[in-house]
Amino acid sequence: MSSMSESRPPAAELNERIRALMLLSSGRLSGEQRAEYQALLLEWAAAVRADVAAAA
């Protein structure tokens, strides 16, 4: 199970990337930025689920 978490950035890192994207765009995402945001959000959600599963 540790190999799955090692291949994915941690949730905190993904959260920082999401926050940076929102700050750089002043909260108004272009089409390309929106696609990046959605991909980051899905990856963040998967990382959070993996963290919860590892804690259980």
C-alpha positions, 0 to 999 in steps of 0.5 A, a space after each residue: 500500500 505504501 507504493 501507492 502513496 509514494 507514487 502520488 503527491 501528498 494531499 498537502 502538496 496538492 492543496 498548496 498547488 491548488 491554492 497557488 493556482 487560485 492566487 495567481 488567477 485571482 480566482 478567475 480561471 481560464 479554460 486551461 487553468 480550470 482544467 488544471 484545477 479540476 485535475 488537481 482537485 481529483 488528485 487531491 481527493 484521491 490523496 485524501 482518501 489514501 491518507 484516510 485509508 492508511 490511517 484506518 
